[in-house]
């Protein structure tokens, strides 16, 4: 699930814990600082997420959170979101500052990704090649994301672009509402996925 917290809006840690509880394959967060995008990702436990949240959270910052449920690629810190739009195929560091847009994704892209790297990793590299090598605009990248389908956030030093249908709750935007499922009632696919991991 992607959570977009606008500047001036507060979000409770308890809400983010609910997001983690149904998407616990890793987390990441991005925000703007000093005209750049700062990223901290690779968070693999809620205790670690809570520590990161306490270190970086501010009501006065726009912040994008992502909680992963693995569909493609390994469940590992390097495959957590966001991903830089770059043309090299190397993995991003887990903490970085950039002037390049970063990509968050909720969904699965058919025929992209493998056992090691996720569909979103490869998509970020394809978009990076278009953005840097072919010099296409962010608006053109949005058209590509609309054709791919799914829910995305492109977060750059100057703008936030949301692609797909998001749900507004308490001033924040959520890419899905799976986190609102009562803890005693959930769907079969999620239960099966949890069983496979244990």
N, C-alpha and C positions, 0 to 999 in steps of 0.2 A: 504494500500500500504506500502511496505517496501522500504526504501531508504538506500542504502549502500554508504556512503561517504568515499572514501579512504583517507588515510593520504596524505597531500600535495595538496588535491583538495578542491576548495572552492565551496560552494553551497549557492545560494541566498535565503534569507528568503521568497522572493516572490514565489519561486518555491515550498517551503514547505507549503506556504499558499494555493497554488493551490491543493496540496495533501490533506490538511485539508478540503478544501471546498467540496470535494466529498467523504471524509472519516472522518466525524466529530464526531464520537462516542468515541473519546478519543485518546490520543497519549502517546508515550513513547520514550525514547532515551537511548542508552547504548554506553559507550566508555571505553577505557582502561586507567588506571592511577595507577602508582606504582605497576605494575605487577598483578593488579586485574581488575575485571569488575565493573564499576560503572553504576548504573541504576537510572533513574528518570522517573516515569510513573504516570499514573492517572491524566494526564493533560486533562481537560474537556472543555476548551475554547481556542480559538486561542490567546486571549490576554494573558492567562496564558502560552501558548506555547511560545509566543514571549518573555516573561520574562525569561523562562527557557532557551531558545535558547541564549539569550544575556548573561546569567550567565555561561553556560557550553560550548558554541561553540568555537571551535578552528580549523583553517585550518590544523594545524599540527597533529590533532588527527583523527584516523579512528573513524567514528561515524555511528551508525545504528539508523535510525528513523522509527517509525511505526505509521501509522494513521489508526484507526479502523473503519470499517463499520460492525456493529453487525449482525451476522448471527445466533449465538447460545449464550445462556447465557444472563445475564443482561447487559444493557448499564450502566456501573458504573466504577469508577476509578480502582477498584480491577481487572477488567477483561481486562484492557489495557495491551499491550505487552511491554516488553518481560516477559516471565515466566522463573523462575529458574528451572533447572532440579533437582528436589528433589523428595524424595519418600513420604513425608508427604502430606496429602490432604489439609493443611491449605493454605490460600492465602498469597502471597508475600507482604512485606511492599511496600509502594509506592516509597521510596527512600532507596537504599541499595548498599552495596559493597560486592562482592562475589568472591570466587575463583572457582566457579561452572559455567559451561556453561549456557547461557540463550538462550531461543528459541523465535524467531519471526516467524509468519506465515501469509500468505496471501492465503485465500481460505476457503472452508468449508469441514469438514470431516463428511461424512454421518455416522449416528448412534453414534455420540460422542458429548457430551454436553447436557445440559438441560436448564430449564428456569432460573437457577441461575448462573451456571458456564459454561464457553465456551468450545468448542471442543479443543482449543489450551491449555487451563488450564489442562484438563484431559490428553491430549497427553504429556504435559511436565511432569506430574506425572508418567505416564507409562514409558517414556524414563528415568526419574530419577531413577525409580526402577531397570530398566535394567542396567543403568550406575553404580549405587552404590551397589545394592543388588546382581546383577549377574555379576558385574565387566566387562561389555562389553565395547569395545572401541568406540570412537567417530565415527570411520569408520563404525562400525556395526550399530550405530544409523542412520547414513546417509543412509544405505541400507534400514532400516525400513522406513525412511522418503520418500525415492523413491517409496517404495511399497504403502505408504499411498497416495501419490500424492499431488500436490499442490506446493507452493513455500515457502521455509523456509530459515532462516539464523540461524545457530548455532554459537554463539559468545562466545568464551572462553578467558581466560587470554592470551593464546598464539596463537590462530588462529581463522580465520573467515571461516566458511564453508557455501557455498551457494548451495542450492538444488532447482532445477527447473530452468525454463527459465526466465532470467531477461533481461531488456532492458537498454542499455548504452545511457545516455544523458549527455553531458558536463562533462564526466569523472566520473559520478556517475551511480550506478545501481539501477533500479526501478523494482519492482516485477510486476507492470502493469502500463499502460499509461492512466488510467482513468482520471488522473489529467490534461491531455492535452486536454480533451474534451472542446470545446468552451463553454463558460458559457451560451450561448443561445441554444445550441444543446446538449442534453443529452439523455440517454436511459430510456425507460419506467420503468424498474425495479427500477431505482434509484429514479425517481419521485414518484412512488408508495410507496417506503420505506419512503421517506420524508413525504408524506401525512399521513401515518399511525402514525408517531411520533407527529404530531401536533393535 
